[in-house]
């Protein structure tokens, strides 16, 4: 083992992807390592000095939060597989243990890069604009007095030092909490004792010196005032540490008689799950470290030393400072042109033709929220059905659905209790809805319901008419301003008939498996996508080359990847815009040389799923377009309830074509994936610094949104 804790085995032996071998059977890249490649692209946003300063600070927080979740979910899952005696994971035929070591090899340089960025780039840049993040030792005497006064009044009463001795067991260390491990003894006594002090999370983590932009970290304040907690004791050694616990605690939902109770038990189990990572500061006390490792039953591979902060999530407090000049310019989503007339009801507008909404460029509030709001208030609406995967605390959907139920409408809501890390929140909403008389379902047994759909049934002059929303994003008002998503409002009879049947499957356990227009997982979606890929192979010719463009969050399904390899070998040109991890290996001769994989990272989180197949048509607008909630992942295609809908109106296809091509031509935010799984950031080489290629996807699409409003209503309407 090397000095940094990494094994001396070769990358291939440790589970890292080997260089492509043209004579070998096609292999996939490792999912976990490709996810880390994605998070490295996120970290680059903090390093890139073209990013506004406070946004760089926030990207440090986002990178660290992503890594926390990765350890909880993915490393936790690998640890659970090891405990179950599973020897091989994935199609690479590698062991869980070797993957964990490969993860460590990749993570250590990343956290070193993060610490270097914070110390050498971010802190000096903040100082240049008057923001000082200080060590306790850098405070003046007057500032220390101010800090101590605040500490004694607002922090000291909360602190609870917990000793470990024959009368006191080792304390429970909560997930993602920062603590100080303290070795101490009574003066002139030889016995060495241990105590743990948890840094309280309910207090601001960066104390701001009054009247200044000078800040000091709460952990440092507590560290330098430990004598107040242990009067009469000699403090020998102090070790700050932070633990991450396994969140991959799965219950047997197939056999659970009460899914709600099962999820609540899972939340309890997760809280006390094994530790999968312990973060510590540099140059730790070996005695303290050994003691903590033994008590928490962790090994050397689970311990990560880092310079700088233990919890970079605290930097959100700095990123939120009221300094707009150091943030992205404010963006107000535009109202979709066809929805600008508030005098007309939304249902009359939809009857004139489908409405395609692209958030956050277009307003989620003025489209999807308005759809539900008007449905709840409309006396002619008799039923509302909605699938809630995630929603926000200030969401208007919950009160509107309750309002609709209380007014006598039939309201049915699918609340997915297994939306990871939102389980407790979703249990709260489920109970609130049930108390108001809403019919609440918890999904299909054995499957997670991930689809984002709503159905409104309205009584009209010629009978009942159904309206639907099919989207790629959650019904979450806050993330709708940060996540890029697409959605369709429609009353197309064949589509709404499919949505009716899909809700019957979700809430009523129907055996419906045939659909007119929708691609529905786990029924027909994977088969239809495979057929669409195979059709491109069949229709491909030098005169009419096949073409596939697919935009998604991540790509991992083995069968889909093999089909894409076959299409590439047949000459079909394939562009994959994959924000997150991709286990397909592009650009390999005689395998995937016609496949490009790219990733767009920046201001907004790329979240939409858009699929295009040329279908032998010369005009790209005559090909097949689909949008919806599903990635090309095994879990989405086989283990979840998902819906993908067709986009058939020419003007909507034109918009999707433009959206895809903006990303394909991006020379500012786009990364190109290499055959070995690494990524290279594109650099603009042209002369027009104001072109859409130079400014990047997000800026270009904001411009397009503003232009669409101007071209429809004129500049005075803005």
C-alpha positions as CSV (number, residue, x, y, z in Angstrom):
1,X,0.0,0.0,0.0
2,X,1.2,3.5,-0.9
3,X,1.7,6.2,1.7
4,X,-1.6,7.8,0.6
5,X,-3.5,4.6,1.5
6,X,-3.9,3.4,-2.1
7,X,-3.2,-0.2,-3.0
8,X,-0.1,-0.9,-5.1
9,X,-2.0,-3.3,-7.4
10,X,-2.4,-2.2,-11.1
11,X,-5.5,-0.3,-12.2
12,X,-6.8,-3.2,-14.1
13,X,-6.4,-5.6,-11.2
14,X,-8.2,-3.0,-8.9
15,X,-11.2,-2.9,-11.2
16,X,-10.4,0.2,-13.3
17,X,-11.4,0.0,-17.0
18,X,-8.5,-1.2,-19.1
19,X,-7.7,0.5,-22.4
20,X,-9.9,-0.7,-25.2
21,X,-8.8,-3.9,-26.9
22,X,-10.1,-4.1,-30.4
23,X,-9.8,-7.9,-30.4
24,X,-11.6,-8.3,-27.1
25,X,-15.3,-8.8,-26.5
26,X,-17.0,-5.4,-26.1
27,X,-17.0,-4.3,-22.5
28,X,-18.7,-1.6,-20.6
29,X,-17.0,1.0,-18.5
30,X,-17.3,0.8,-14.7
31,X,-20.5,2.6,-13.5
32,X,-19.0,3.9,-10.3
33,X,-15.8,5.3,-11.9
34,X,-17.8,6.9,-14.6
35,X,-20.0,8.6,-12.0
36,X,-16.8,10.0,-10.4
37,X,-15.8,11.3,-13.8
38,X,-19.1,13.2,-13.9
39,X,-18.5,14.7,-10.4
40,X,-15.0,15.7,-11.5
41,X,-16.7,17.7,-14.3
42,X,-18.9,19.4,-11.6
43,X,-15.7,20.2,-9.6
44,X,-14.3,21.9,-12.7
45,X,-17.1,24.5,-12.5
46,X,-15.5,25.6,-9.2
47,X,-12.0,25.6,-10.7
48,X,-13.0,27.5,-13.9
49,X,-12.5,31.2,-13.3
50,X,-15.1,31.9,-16.0
51,X,-17.7,30.9,-13.5
52,X,-18.9,33.7,-11.2
53,X,-17.1,33.7,-7.9
54,X,-20.0,32.8,-5.6
55,X,-21.2,30.2,-8.0
56,X,-17.7,28.6,-7.9
57,X,-18.1,28.5,-4.1
58,X,-21.5,26.8,-4.5
59,X,-20.1,24.2,-7.0
60,X,-17.6,23.2,-4.3
61,X,-20.6,22.5,-2.1
62,X,-22.4,20.7,-4.9
63,X,-19.4,18.5,-5.6
64,X,-19.1,17.5,-2.0
65,X,-22.8,16.9,-1.5
66,X,-22.7,14.7,-4.6
67,X,-19.8,12.7,-3.2
68,X,-21.6,12.3,0.1
69,X,-24.5,10.8,-1.7
70,X,-22.2,8.6,-3.8
71,X,-20.7,7.1,-0.7
72,X,-24.0,6.6,1.0
73,X,-25.7,4.9,-2.0
74,X,-23.0,3.4,-4.2
75,X,-20.2,2.6,-1.8
76,X,-22.8,1.6,0.7
77,X,-24.3,-0.8,-1.8
78,X,-20.9,-2.3,-2.6
79,X,-20.4,-2.8,1.1
80,X,-23.7,-4.5,1.4
81,X,-22.9,-6.8,-1.5
82,X,-19.6,-7.8,0.2
83,X,-21.5,-8.6,3.4
84,X,-23.9,-10.8,1.4
85,X,-21.0,-12.7,-0.1
86,X,-21.5,-11.4,-3.6
87,X,-18.3,-12.0,-5.5
88,X,-18.9,-10.3,-8.8
89,X,-20.7,-7.1,-9.8
90,X,-21.7,-5.8,-13.2
91,X,-20.7,-7.0,-16.6
92,X,-17.0,-6.3,-15.9
93,X,-16.7,-9.4,-13.7
94,X,-15.0,-7.5,-10.9
95,X,-15.4,-7.9,-7.2
96,X,-17.1,-5.3,-4.9
97,X,-13.9,-5.0,-3.0
98,X,-11.8,-4.2,-6.0
99,X,-14.3,-1.6,-7.1
100,X,-14.1,0.0,-3.7
101,X,-10.3,0.2,-4.0
102,X,-10.7,1.7,-7.5
103,X,-13.1,4.3,-6.1
104,X,-10.5,5.2,-3.5
105,X,-7.8,5.6,-6.1
106,X,-10.0,8.0,-8.0
107,X,-11.4,9.9,-5.1
108,X,-8.2,10.8,-3.3
109,X,-6.8,12.9,-6.2
110,X,-10.3,14.6,-6.5
111,X,-10.4,15.7,-2.9
112,X,-6.9,16.9,-3.2
113,X,-7.9,18.9,-6.2
114,X,-10.9,20.3,-4.3
115,X,-8.8,21.3,-1.3
116,X,-6.3,23.0,-3.6
117,X,-9.0,24.8,-5.4
118,X,-10.4,26.1,-2.1
119,X,-7.1,27.0,-0.6
120,X,-5.2,28.4,-3.6
121,X,-8.0,29.8,-5.8
122,X,-11.3,30.4,-4.0
123,X,-9.9,31.9,-0.7
124,X,-7.6,34.4,-2.5
125,X,-10.4,35.3,-5.0
126,X,-12.8,35.9,-2.1
127,X,-10.2,38.1,-0.4
128,X,-9.9,40.2,-3.5
129,X,-13.6,41.2,-3.3
130,X,-13.5,41.7,0.5
131,X,-14.7,38.4,1.7
132,X,-12.4,36.8,4.3
133,X,-12.8,33.2,5.5
134,X,-10.4,33.2,8.5
135,X,-8.8,30.8,10.8
136,X,-9.4,31.4,14.4
137,X,-5.8,32.5,14.9
138,X,-6.2,35.3,12.3
139,X,-8.9,37.1,14.4
140,X,-8.0,40.2,16.2
141,X,-8.3,40.3,20.0
142,X,-11.5,42.4,19.7
143,X,-13.0,39.9,17.2
144,X,-12.2,37.0,19.5
145,X,-14.0,38.7,22.3
146,X,-17.0,39.2,20.0
147,X,-16.9,35.5,18.9
148,X,-16.6,34.3,22.5
149,X,-19.6,36.3,23.6
150,X,-21.7,34.9,20.7
151,X,-20.4,31.4,21.4
152,X,-21.2,31.5,25.1
153,X,-24.7,32.8,24.4
154,X,-25.8,30.9,21.3
155,X,-23.6,27.8,21.1
156,X,-22.2,26.7,24.4
157,X,-25.6,25.7,25.9
158,X,-26.2,23.4,22.9
159,X,-22.9,21.5,23.1
160,X,-23.0,18.1,24.8
161,X,-19.6,16.6,25.4
162,X,-19.9,12.8,25.7
163,X,-17.2,10.9,27.6
164,X,-16.3,7.3,27.0
165,X,-15.3,5.3,30.0
166,X,-16.5,2.2,31.8
167,X,-19.7,4.0,32.7
168,X,-20.3,5.6,29.3
169,X,-20.5,3.7,26.0
170,X,-19.1,5.1,22.8
171,X,-21.7,7.6,21.6
172,X,-23.8,7.2,18.4
173,X,-22.3,9.3,15.6
174,X,-25.0,10.6,13.3
175,X,-24.6,10.5,9.5
176,X,-22.7,13.5,7.9
177,X,-22.2,15.1,11.3
178,X,-18.9,16.8,12.1
179,X,-17.4,16.1,15.5
180,X,-14.3,16.7,17.5
181,X,-12.6,13.6,19.1
182,X,-10.8,14.7,22.2
183,X,-8.1,12.9,24.2
184,X,-7.8,14.4,27.7
185,X,-6.9,13.7,31.3
186,X,-7.2,15.2,34.7
187,X,-4.3,17.3,35.7
188,X,-1.5,15.2,37.3
189,X,-3.3,12.0,36.6
190,X,-2.0,9.4,34.1
191,X,-5.4,8.0,32.8
192,X,-6.2,9.2,29.3
193,X,-9.9,9.6,28.5
194,X,-11.8,10.1,25.3
195,X,-14.7,12.5,24.7
196,X,-16.7,13.4,21.6
197,X,-18.1,16.9,20.9
198,X,-20.6,17.2,18.1
199,X,-20.6,20.5,16.1
200,X,-24.2,21.6,16.2
201,X,-25.9,21.7,12.9
202,X,-28.8,24.1,13.9
203,X,-26.4,27.0,14.3
204,X,-24.8,29.0,11.5
205,X,-21.6,27.3,10.5
206,X,-19.7,30.5,9.5
207,X,-19.9,33.3,12.2
208,X,-19.8,36.7,10.6
209,X,-17.9,39.4,12.5
210,X,-20.4,42.3,12.9
211,X,-20.2,45.0,10.3
212,X,-17.6,43.1,8.2
213,X,-17.3,40.4,5.6
214,X,-15.0,38.5,7.8
215,X,-16.1,34.9,8.8
216,X,-14.8,32.2,11.0
217,X,-15.9,28.5,11.0
218,X,-17.9,27.3,13.9
219,X,-15.8,24.1,14.2
220,X,-12.7,26.3,14.8
221,X,-14.5,28.3,17.4
222,X,-15.5,25.2,19.3
223,X,-12.0,23.8,18.9
224,X,-10.4,26.9,20.4
225,X,-12.8,27.0,23.4
226,X,-12.7,23.3,24.4
227,X,-11.3,24.4,27.8
228,X,-14.8,25.8,28.6
229,X,-16.3,22.3,28.1
230,X,-13.6,20.5,30.1
231,X,-12.6,22.7,33.0
232,X,-10.0,21.1,35.2
233,X,-8.9,18.8,32.4
234,X,-5.8,18.8,30.2
235,X,-6.6,18.5,26.5
236,X,-3.9,16.3,24.9
237,X,-5.1,15.8,21.3
238,X,-8.0,16.8,19.1
239,X,-9.1,15.2,15.9
240,X,-12.0,16.6,13.8
241,X,-13.9,13.9,11.9
242,X,-17.0,13.4,9.9
243,X,-18.8,10.1,9.2
244,X,-20.9,8.9,6.3
245,X,-23.2,6.0,6.8
246,X,-24.6,3.4,4.4
247,X,-28.0,4.5,2.9
248,X,-28.3,1.4,0.8
249,X,-30.6,-0.3,3.4
250,X,-33.2,-2.1,1.4
251,X,-36.3,-3.7,2.7
252,X,-38.3,-6.5,1.1
253,X,-41.0,-4.4,-0.5
254,X,-42.3,-7.3,-2.4
255,X,-43.5,-9.0,0.8
256,X,-44.2,-5.9,2.9
257,X,-47.8,-5.9,4.0
258,X,-47.6,-2.2,4.8
259,X,-45.2,-0.3,2.6
260,X,-45.5,2.8,4.7
261,X,-44.4,1.0,7.8
262,X,-41.7,-0.8,5.8
263,X,-40.2,2.5,4.6
264,X,-40.4,4.0,8.1
265,X,-38.4,1.0,9.4
266,X,-35.9,1.5,6.5
267,X,-35.4,5.1,7.5
268,X,-34.7,4.0,11.1
269,X,-32.3,1.3,9.9
270,X,-30.5,3.8,7.7
271,X,-29.9,6.1,10.6
272,X,-28.0,3.4,12.4
273,X,-26.4,1.8,9.4
274,X,-22.7,1.0,9.3
275,X,-20.1,3.7,8.6
276,X,-18.7,3.6,5.0
277,X,-16.4,6.6,5.2
278,X,-14.7,8.7,7.8
279,X,-13.2,12.1,6.8
280,X,-10.4,13.5,9.0
281,X,-8.1,16.5,8.9
282,X,-4.4,16.4,8.0
283,X,-1.8,14.9,10.4
284,X,-4.2,13.1,12.7
285,X,-3.4,11.8,16.1
286,X,-2.7,8.1,15.4
287,X,-4.0,7.2,18.8
288,X,-7.3,9.0,18.3
289,X,-7.6,7.7,14.8
290,X,-7.0,4.1,15.9
291,X,-9.6,4.4,18.7
292,X,-12.2,5.8,16.4
293,X,-11.6,3.2,13.7
294,X,-12.0,0.4,16.2
295,X,-15.1,1.8,17.7
296,X,-16.8,2.4,14.4
297,X,-15.5,-0.8,12.9
298,X,-14.0,0.7,9.8
299,X,-10.8,-0.1,7.9
300,X,-8.0,2.0,6.5
301,X,-9.7,2.1,3.1
302,X,-12.7,3.9,4.7
303,X,-10.6,6.8,6.1
304,X,-10.0,9.8,3.9
305,X,-7.6,12.6,5.0
306,X,-8.3,16.0,3.6
307,X,-6.9,19.5,3.8
308,X,-9.3,22.4,4.2
309,X,-12.9,21.8,5.3
310,X,-14.5,18.5,6.3
311,X,-17.9,19.7,5.2
312,X,-17.8,21.9,2.2
313,X,-21.6,22.1,2.3
314,X,-21.2,24.8,4.9
315,X,-20.0,27.0,2.0
316,X,-23.6,27.5,0.9
317,X,-23.7,30.2,3.6
318,X,-21.0,32.1,1.8
319,X,-22.5,31.4,-1.6
320,X,-25.8,32.9,-0.4
321,X,-24.2,36.3,0.5
322,X,-26.2,39.2,-1.1
323,X,-23.6,40.0,-3.7
324,X,-25.4,39.6,-7.1
325,X,-22.4,40.9,-9.0
326,X,-20.6,37.7,-8.1
327,X,-23.4,35.4,-9.2
328,X,-25.0,34.3,-12.5
329,X,-27.1,37.2,-13.9
330,X,-30.7,36.8,-12.7
331,X,-32.9,34.8,-15.0
332,X,-36.7,35.1,-14.9
333,X,-38.4,32.3,-16.9
334,X,-40.6,33.5,-19.7
335,X,-44.3,32.6,-20.0
336,X,-44.8,30.2,-22.9
337,X,-46.3,32.4,-25.6
338,X,-49.5,30.4,-25.9
339,X,-50.1,30.6,-22.2
340,X,-49.7,34.4,-21.9
341,X,-53.4,35.1,-22.0
342,X,-54.6,34.6,-18.5
343,X,-58.2,35.5,-19.5
344,X,-58.6,32.2,-21.3
345,X,-58.7,29.0,-19.4
346,X,-55.8,26.6,-19.9
347,X,-58.0,23.8,-21.2
348,X,-59.3,25.9,-24.1
349,X,-55.7,26.6,-25.0
350,X,-54.7,23.0,-24.9
351,X,-57.7,22.0,-27.1
352,X,-56.3,24.2,-29.8
353,X,-53.1,22.2,-29.8
354,X,-50.5,20.6,-27.5
355,X,-48.2,22.9,-25.4
356,X,-44.5,22.1,-25.1
357,X,-42.8,23.6,-22.1
358,X,-39.0,23.9,-21.6
359,X,-38.1,24.9,-18.1
360,X,-36.3,26.8,-16.6
361,X,-36.3,28.8,-19.8
362,X,-40.1,28.9,-19.7
363,X,-42.1,29.3,-16.5
364,X,-43.1,26.2,-14.6
365,X,-45.4,28.4,-12.6
366,X,-47.2,29.7,-15.6
367,X,-47.6,26.3,-17.2
368,X,-47.7,23.2,-15.1
369,X,-48.7,24.9,-11.8
370,X,-51.3,26.9,-13.7
371,X,-52.7,23.6,-15.2
372,X,-53.2,22.1,-11.7
373,X,-54.4,25.3,-10.2
374,X,-57.1,25.8,-12.8
375,X,-58.1,22.1,-12.6
376,X,-58.6,22.4,-8.8
377,X,-60.7,25.5,-9.2
378,X,-62.7,24.5,-12.3
379,X,-66.3,23.2,-11.4
380,X,-66.3,21.2,-14.6
381,X,-63.3,19.1,-13.6
382,X,-64.4,15.9,-12.0
383,X,-61.1,14.1,-11.3
384,X,-57.4,14.8,-11.0
385,X,-54.7,12.2,-10.8
386,X,-51.0,12.9,-10.3
387,X,-47.8,10.9,-9.7
388,X,-45.6,12.7,-7.2
389,X,-42.0,11.4,-7.1
390,X,-40.5,14.5,-5.4
391,X,-42.1,17.8,-4.4
392,X,-41.1,20.8,-2.4
393,X,-42.1,22.1,1.0
394,X,-43.6,25.2,-0.6
395,X,-45.2,23.3,-3.5
396,X,-48.6,24.6,-4.6
397,X,-49.5,21.1,-5.7
398,X,-50.3,19.7,-2.3
399,X,-52.7,22.5,-1.2
400,X,-54.3,22.5,-4.7
401,X,-54.9,18.8,-4.6
402,X,-56.4,19.1,-1.1
403,X,-58.6,21.9,-2.3
404,X,-59.8,19.8,-5.2
405,X,-60.6,16.9,-2.9
406,X,-62.4,19.1,-0.4
407,X,-64.6,20.6,-3.2
408,X,-65.8,17.1,-4.1
409,X,-63.5,16.2,-7.0
410,X,-62.1,12.7,-7.2
411,X,-58.4,13.1,-6.5
412,X,-55.9,10.2,-6.7
413,X,-52.2,10.8,-6.0
414,X,-49.4,8.3,-6.4
415,X,-46.8,9.2,-3.7
416,X,-43.5,7.3,-4.2
417,X,-42.3,6.5,-0.7
418,X,-39.1,5.1,-2.1
419,X,-37.7,8.3,-3.6
420,X,-34.3,8.0,-2.0
421,X,-33.5,10.7,0.6
422,X,-37.1,12.1,0.2
423,X,-38.8,9.2,2.0
424,X,-39.6,11.1,5.2
425,X,-40.9,14.1,3.3
426,X,-43.1,12.0,1.0
427,X,-44.5,10.1,4.0
428,X,-45.5,13.5,5.5
429,X,-47.2,14.6,2.2
430,X,-49.0,11.2,1.9
431,X,-50.5,11.5,5.4
432,X,-51.5,15.1,4.8
433,X,-53.3,14.2,1.5
434,X,-55.0,11.2,3.1
435,X,-56.3,13.4,6.0
436,X,-58.0,15.6,3.3
437,X,-59.7,12.7,1.7
438,X,-57.3,12.2,-1.3
439,X,-57.0,8.7,-2.6
440,X,-53.3,8.0,-2.0
441,X,-51.5,5.0,-3.6
442,X,-47.9,4.0,-2.9
443,X,-47.2,2.5,-6.3
444,X,-46.8,-0.9,-7.8
445,X,-45.4,-3.6,-5.6
446,X,-41.8,-4.3,-6.5
447,X,-41.4,-1.3,-8.7
448,X,-40.5,2.3,-8.0
449,X,-42.8,4.8,-9.7
450,X,-40.6,7.4,-11.4
451,X,-42.9,8.7,-14.1
452,X,-44.0,12.4,-14.0
453,X,-47.6,12.5,-15.2
454,X,-50.8,14.2,-14.4
455,X,-54.4,13.5,-15.6
456,X,-57.3,15.9,-15.5
457,X,-60.8,14.7,-16.4
458,X,-63.2,17.4,-17.3
459,X,-66.9,17.4,-18.1
460,X,-67.6,19.3,-21.4
461,X,-70.5,19.7,-23.8
462,X,-69.7,16.6,-25.8
463,X,-69.0,14.4,-22.7
464,X,-65.8,13.8,-20.6
465,X,-62.5,15.0,-22.0
466,X,-59.1,14.1,-20.5
467,X,-56.1,16.4,-20.3
468,X,-52.6,15.3,-19.4
469,X,-49.1,16.6,-18.5
470,X,-46.2,14.3,-19.3
471,X,-42.8,15.6,-18.2
472,X,-39.2,14.7,-17.6
473,X,-39.0,16.6,-14.3
474,X,-40.4,16.4,-10.8
475,X,-43.4,18.4,-9.6
476,X,-41.0,20.5,-7.6
477,X,-41.4,24.3,-7.8
478,X,-37.9,25.1,-6.7
479,X,-35.9,22.7,-8.7
480,X,-38.0,23.7,-11.8
481,X,-36.0,27.0,-11.7
482,X,-32.7,25.1,-11.6
483,X,-33.2,21.9,-13.5
484,X,-33.6,21.8,-17.3
485,X,-36.7,19.8,-18.2
486,X,-39.3,19.4,-20.9
487,X,-43.0,18.6,-20.6
488,X,-46.1,18.3,-22.8
489,X,-49.6,19.5,-22.0
490,X,-52.0,17.6,-24.3
491,X,-55.6,16.4,-24.7
492,X,-54.7,14.1,-27.6
493,X,-57.2,11.2,-27.3
494,X,-54.9,8.3,-27.8
495,X,-52.3,9.8,-25.4
496,X,-54.8,10.6,-22.7
497,X,-56.3,7.1,-23.1
498,X,-52.8,5.7,-22.4
499,X,-52.4,7.9,-19.4
500,X,-55.8,6.7,-18.0
501,X,-54.7,3.1,-18.4
502,X,-51.3,3.9,-16.9
503,X,-52.9,5.3,-13.7
504,X,-55.2,2.3,-13.5
505,X,-52.1,0.2,-13.6
506,X,-50.4,2.3,-10.9
507,X,-53.4,2.6,-8.5
508,X,-55.6,-0.3,-9.4
509,X,-53.2,-3.1,-10.2
510,X,-54.6,-3.5,-13.7
511,X,-52.8,-5.9,-16.1
512,X,-52.8,-3.3,-18.9
513,X,-49.7,-3.8,-21.0
514,X,-50.7,-2.4,-24.4
515,X,-50.5,1.3,-25.2
516,X,-51.4,3.4,-28.2
517,X,-48.7,6.0,-28.1
518,X,-46.8,5.9,-24.8
519,X,-43.7,3.9,-24.1
520,X,-44.3,2.5,-20.7
521,X,-41.8,0.7,-18.4
522,X,-41.7,-2.0,-17.5
523,X,-44.1,-3.1,-20.2
524,X,-43.2,-1.9,-23.7
525,X,-40.5,0.8,-23.3
526,X,-37.3,-1.2,-23.6
527,X,-38.7,-3.3,-26.5
528,X,-39.8,-0.2,-28.4
529,X,-36.5,1.5,-27.9
530,X,-34.7,-1.6,-29.2
531,X,-37.0,-1.7,-32.2
532,X,-36.3,1.9,-32.9
533,X,-32.6,1.3,-32.8
534,X,-32.9,-1.8,-35.0
535,X,-35.1,0.2,-37.5
536,X,-32.3,2.8,-37.9
537,X,-30.0,-0.1,-38.8
538,X,-32.5,-1.5,-41.4
539,X,-33.1,1.9,-43.0
540,X,-29.5,3.0,-43.0
541,X,-27.9,3.4,-46.4
542,X,-25.2,5.7,-47.9
543,X,-28.0,7.8,-49.5
544,X,-30.1,7.9,-46.4
545,X,-27.8,7.4,-43.4
546,X,-29.3,6.4,-40.0
547,X,-29.2,8.9,-37.2
548,X,-29.9,8.7,-33.5
549,X,-29.7,11.6,-31.0
550,X,-30.5,10.8,-27.3
551,X,-30.3,13.2,-24.4
552,X,-30.5,11.8,-20.9
553,X,-29.1,11.8,-17.4
554,X,-27.2,8.6,-17.5
555,X,-26.7,5.6,-19.8
556,X,-26.0,2.1,-18.4
557,X,-28.4,-0.6,-19.8
558,X,-26.4,-3.4,-21.3
559,X,-28.8,-4.4,-24.0
560,X,-29.4,-0.9,-25.2
561,X,-25.6,-0.3,-25.3
562,X,-25.1,-3.5,-27.3
563,X,-27.8,-2.4,-29.7
564,X,-26.1,1.0,-30.1
565,X,-22.8,-0.8,-30.8
566,X,-24.6,-2.8,-33.5
567,X,-26.0,0.4,-35.0
568,X,-22.6,2.1,-35.0
569,X,-21.0,-0.9,-36.7
570,X,-23.7,-0.7,-39.4
571,X,-22.8,3.0,-40.0
572,X,-25.6,4.7,-38.1
573,X,-24.4,8.1,-36.7
574,X,-25.2,8.3,-33.0
575,X,-24.9,11.3,-30.7
576,X,-25.5,10.8,-27.0
577,X,-25.8,13.8,-24.7
578,X,-25.4,12.3,-21.3
579,X,-25.0,14.6,-18.3
580,X,-24.0,12.0,-15.7
581,X,-22.3,8.7,-16.1
582,X,-22.1,6.6,-19.3
583,X,-20.8,3.1,-19.3
584,X,-20.8,2.9,-23.1
585,X,-17.3,3.3,-24.6
586,X,-17.4,5.6,-27.6
587,X,-15.0,6.0,-30.6
588,X,-13.6,2.5,-30.5
589,X,-12.7,1.1,-34.0
590,X,-15.1,-1.5,-35.4
591,X,-17.3,-1.2,-32.3
592,X,-18.4,2.4,-31.6
593,X,-16.5,4.6,-34.0
594,X,-19.8,6.2,-35.1
595,X,-20.9,7.1,-31.6
596,X,-20.1,10.4,-29.8
597,X,-20.8,10.9,-26.1
598,X,-20.9,14.4,-24.7
599,X,-21.8,16.0,-21.4
600,X,-23.1,19.5,-20.7
601,X,-22.4,20.9,-17.2
602,X,-23.1,24.4,-16.1
603,X,-25.6,26.9,-14.6
604,X,-28.6,24.6,-14.9
605,X,-28.7,20.9,-14.2
606,X,-29.4,19.0,-17.5
607,X,-32.3,16.8,-16.6
608,X,-34.5,16.3,-19.7
609,X,-34.8,13.1,-21.6
610,X,-35.2,13.7,-25.4
611,X,-34.9,10.9,-28.0
612,X,-34.7,11.3,-31.8
613,X,-34.7,8.7,-34.5
614,X,-34.4,9.7,-38.2
615,X,-36.6,6.9,-39.5
616,X,-35.3,7.2,-43.0
617,X,-36.6,10.8,-43.4
618,X,-34.6,13.4,-45.2
619,X,-36.2,16.2,-43.2
620,X,-35.1,15.8,-39.5
621,X,-38.5,17.2,-38.4
622,X,-40.2,14.1,-39.9
623,X,-38.3,11.7,-37.7
624,X,-39.6,10.3,-34.4
625,X,-39.2,12.4,-31.2
626,X,-39.9,11.3,-27.7
627,X,-39.7,13.0,-24.2
628,X,-40.3,11.7,-20.7
629,X,-38.9,10.5,-17.4
630,X,-36.7,7.5,-18.3
631,X,-33.0,7.2,-18.9
632,X,-31.5,4.3,-20.7
633,X,-30.7,2.6,-17.4
634,X,-31.7,-1.0,-16.5
635,X,-33.5,0.3,-13.4
636,X,-35.6,2.8,-15.5
637,X,-36.4,0.3,-18.2
638,X,-37.0,-2.8,-16.0
639,X,-37.5,-1.9,-12.4
640,X,-39.5,1.4,-12.5
641,X,-42.8,2.7,-13.8
642,X,-41.9,5.2,-16.4
643,X,-43.6,7.0,-19.3
644,X,-42.1,8.4,-22.5
645,X,-44.5,10.2,-24.9
646,X,-44.2,11.1,-28.6
647,X,-43.9,14.6,-29.8
648,X,-45.8,14.9,-33.1
649,X,-46.5,18.6,-33.8
650,X,-44.0,20.0,-36.3
651,X,-43.4,23.2,-34.3
652,X,-42.6,21.2,-31.2
653,X,-40.2,18.9,-33.1
654,X,-38.5,22.0,-34.5
655,X,-37.9,23.2,-30.9
656,X,-36.6,19.9,-29.7
657,X,-34.3,19.8,-32.8
658,X,-32.9,23.2,-31.9
659,X,-32.4,22.2,-28.2
660,X,-30.5,19.1,-29.2
661,X,-28.3,21.0,-31.7
662,X,-27.5,23.8,-29.3
663,X,-26.0,21.1,-27.0
664,X,-24.3,19.3,-29.9
665,X,-22.6,22.5,-31.0
666,X,-21.7,23.9,-27.6
667,X,-18.1,25.0,-27.4
668,X,-18.3,26.4,-23.8
669,X,-19.9,23.9,-21.5
670,X,-19.7,20.6,-23.4
671,X,-17.3,17.8,-22.6
672,X,-16.4,15.0,-25.1
673,X,-16.0,11.5,-23.8
674,X,-12.9,9.6,-24.8
675,X,-12.7,5.8,-25.5
676,X,-11.0,5.3,-22.1
677,X,-13.9,7.0,-20.2
678,X,-12.2,10.3,-19.6
679,X,-13.6,13.6,-20.8
680,X,-12.1,16.7,-22.6
681,X,-13.7,20.1,-22.3
682,X,-14.3,21.8,-25.6
683,X,-12.7,25.2,-26.3
684,X,-14.1,27.7,-28.6
685,X,-11.7,28.6,-31.4
686,X,-13.9,31.1,-33.4
687,X,-13.9,34.8,-33.5
688,X,-17.5,35.5,-32.5
689,X,-17.4,35.5,-28.7
690,X,-21.1,36.2,-28.6
691,X,-22.2,33.2,-30.7
692,X,-24.3,30.5,-29.2
693,X,-21.4,28.1,-29.5
694,X,-19.1,30.5,-27.5
695,X,-21.6,31.3,-24.7
696,X,-22.7,27.8,-24.2
697,X,-26.0,25.9,-24.0
698,X,-27.7,27.6,-21.1
699,X,-27.0,31.2,-22.2
700,X,-28.0,30.3,-25.8
701,X,-31.3,28.8,-24.7
702,X,-32.1,31.8,-22.5
703,X,-31.6,34.0,-25.5
704,X,-33.9,31.7,-27.6
705,X,-36.6,31.9,-24.9
706,X,-36.5,35.7,-24.9
707,X,-36.6,35.7,-28.7
708,X,-39.6,33.5,-28.8
709,X,-41.6,36.0,-26.7
710,X,-40.4,38.9,-28.8
711,X,-41.3,37.2,-32.1
712,X,-44.7,36.3,-30.8
713,X,-45.9,39.4,-29.0
714,X,-43.3,42.1,-29.8
715,X,-40.8,43.7,-27.4
716,X,-43.3,45.8,-25.6
717,X,-45.0,42.8,-24.1
718,X,-41.9,41.9,-22.1
